[in-house]
Amino acid sequence: MSEKTTFEMIYDIIGQIPEGAVASYGQIAAFAGNRRWARVVGYALHALPHGSDIPWYRVVKKDGGVIGGPDSSGGIYQTELLQKEGVEFVDGYVDMEHYQWKKVMF
């Protein structure tokens, strides 16, 4: 049995984020084993094949910002997807105190 790649590990973690919650790039990186991998998380998301069922839109910046900013086409799309799941925004940012995923690590 082969070991998972870093990207596969990241995708598995993102797939665990429940509907109506978000996680930051750094949070995903920490769960993957290295909190300095936030950019690697971004690279992994950029490499997702079109049509993937990985909920990429549940990953936001640490301040709750969406990709490209709230007025970019990507940011507008990400905001719409999150709002459909009940995630609320304050001044264009996810309310991280309320919606950040509280994954329990053992």
N, C-alpha and C positions, 0 to 999 in steps of 0.2 A: 504494500500500500504506500503510495507516495505522499509526501508531506505537502501541505497546502502552500501556495505561493502567498506572498504578502498581500497582493491584490485580492486573492480569494478569501484570505482571513478578514480583510477589510470589508468585503462584500457580505460575508457571513454576519459580521457585527452590525452593519447597516440594516441588514434584513431583519434584525431583532428589534429595531426601534419600533415601538408600537404606534399604531395609528393615533394621531392627535398629539404626538410628542416629537421633539427634535433633539438632535445632538450636535455638538460643535465638531469641527474638523479635529481639534486637539483632543477632545473627549474620545473620539473614535480611535485616534492614534494611540492614546493611552491604553485603551482596551485591547488594541492590537499588540501592545508590548513596548511601545516607545513613544512617549508623549511628544517627542521631537519630529514625529512623522506626519504632522498636520499637512504639509505639502504633498507628501506621498498619498495621503487620503484624497487630496484634490486631483492628483495624477490618476489615481485609480478610478475616480468618478468620471474624469474626462475620457478614460479608456473604455467605459461601459459601452457595450454594443447597443446600437439603436434598438429599441423595443424591449430592453431588459426589464425584468420585473423587480429589480432592486430599487427600493424607494429612495433614490438619490436626493429627492427634494426635501427629505427630512434632515439633511445635513446642512447646517448654517454656520456662519461665522460666530466666533465666541460672544460677540455682542448682539447676536440675533439677526445680523444682516443677511440678506439673500445674495445669490450670485449676481455679480455685475451691478448691484445696487437696486433699490426698489423701482426705479424708473426704466431699467433696461428691459429688453424683451424677455430675457432669461429670468430676471428677477420678478417680473410681472407674472410669468407662467408659474414660477416656484411659489409665489405668494398665493396664487389662485388654488394650486394643488393643496397647499397647507390649510388655507381657509376652508376648503371643502371637507377637511378632516376636523375642523373646529378650532384650529390654532388661530389665536388672535394676535394682532399686531398693534404696536403703539408707535406712532410716528414712523411707520415703515419698517419697524424691527419687531421680531418675535419677542414676546414677553418671556425671556429665558427663565425668570424666577418661577413662572407658572408652568411652562411647557417643556422645559429641559428634561430629557430622559433621566430618570433616577435608577440606572442599572446598578444592581447589587453585584459586587464582585466577591467571590469566595476564594 
